[in-house]
Amino acid sequence: MNFREPTLTDAVRITRLVRRCPPLDVNSHYLSLLLCRDFHATCVVAELDSQLAGFLSAYRPPGRNDTVFVWQVAVDPQHRSAGVASQMLDELLTRPACGQVNWLETTVTPSNTSSQKLFRSLAARLETECNREDGFTADLFTEADPHEPEDLYRIGPFALNH
């Protein structure tokens, strides 16, 4: 498995991958282009034999140099249960863009038990806490786009060895 930063030419494959990965929100292709162009340092492409096996999107929240927010973790169905998601998280945290990071945040719906397990496992590997609190309540989403609440998972503090 090869892990690297995304490029603009990856955007089409990323958009298609996210569509194959329910319950992830399907974003516009334009967003995939923005992630590849503006947030490439905190996004991870996983490839096996030139095929896209996974994509992790993340960013550093403005004014919070100690935190990285993981937006989505998508793993192609044929590569699930092979540790790809965990490896992408590990890759992200070794990047120079995360050099000052000692907190990781993400939101997870109550029904997405695989993501809950993924982030609790990361906290265990980092030997730190994984705290859950209210993130985005269901009433914050539109009636046209009903959505489960998104619980905020905050992992840390941790020290990274770069």
VENZI-V110319 format. One record per residue. N is the residue number from 1. RES is the residue in one small letter. D_CENTER is the distance of its C-alpha to the mean C-alpha in whole Angstrom. Layout:
N:RES:D_CENTER / N:RES:D_CENTER
//
This chain:
1:m:18 / 2:n:17 / 3:f:14 / 4:r:14 / 5:e:13 / 6:p:13 / 7:t:17 / 8:l:18 / 9:t:20 / 10:d:16 / 11:a:16 / 12:v:18 / 13:r:16 / 14:i:13 / 15:t:14 / 16:r:16 / 17:l:14 / 18:v:12 / 19:r:15 / 20:r:16 / 21:c:13 / 22:p:14 / 23:p:14 / 24:l:11 / 25:d:12 / 26:v:14 / 27:n:14 / 28:s:17 / 29:h:17 / 30:y:18 / 31:l:14 / 32:s:13 / 33:l:16 / 34:l:15 / 35:l:12 / 36:c:14 / 37:r:17 / 38:d:16 / 39:f:12 / 40:h:13 / 41:a:13 / 42:t:9 / 43:c:8 / 44:v:9 / 45:v:11 / 46:a:12 / 47:e:16 / 48:l:19 / 49:d:22 / 50:s:21 / 51:q:19 / 52:l:15 / 53:a:14 / 54:g:10 / 55:f:8 / 56:l:4 / 57:s:5 / 58:a:5 / 59:y:9 / 60:r:12 / 61:p:14 / 62:p:17 / 63:g:20 / 64:r:17 / 65:n:18 / 66:d:17 / 67:t:13 / 68:v:10 / 69:f:8 / 70:v:4 / 71:w:5 / 72:q:4 / 73:v:4 / 74:a:8 / 75:v:10 / 76:d:14 / 77:p:16 / 78:q:19 / 79:h:16 / 80:r:15 / 81:s:16 / 82:a:17 / 83:g:14 / 84:v:12 / 85:a:8 / 86:s:10 / 87:q:11 / 88:m:8 / 89:l:7 / 90:d:11 / 91:e:11 / 92:l:9 / 93:l:11 / 94:t:14 / 95:r:14 / 96:p:17 / 97:a:15 / 98:c:14 / 99:g:17 / 100:q:18 / 101:v:15 / 102:n:16 / 103:w:14 / 104:l:10 / 105:e:9 / 106:t:7 / 107:t:9 / 108:v:10 / 109:t:14 / 110:p:17 / 111:s:17 / 112:n:14 / 113:t:15 / 114:s:13 / 115:s:10 / 116:q:12 / 117:k:14 / 118:l:11 / 119:f:10 / 120:r:14 / 121:s:14 / 122:l:12 / 123:a:14 / 124:a:17 / 125:r:17 / 126:l:17 / 127:e:20 / 128:t:19 / 129:e:18 / 130:c:16 / 131:n:17 / 132:r:16 / 133:e:18 / 134:d:18 / 135:g:16 / 136:f:17 / 137:t:20 / 138:a:21 / 139:d:24 / 140:l:21 / 141:f:20 / 142:t:23 / 143:e:26 / 144:a:25 / 145:d:22 / 146:p:22 / 147:h:19 / 148:e:18 / 149:p:17 / 150:e:14 / 151:d:14 / 152:l:13 / 153:y:12 / 154:r:13 / 155:i:13 / 156:g:16 / 157:p:18 / 158:f:18 / 159:a:19 / 160:l:18 / 161:n:21 / 162:h:20
//
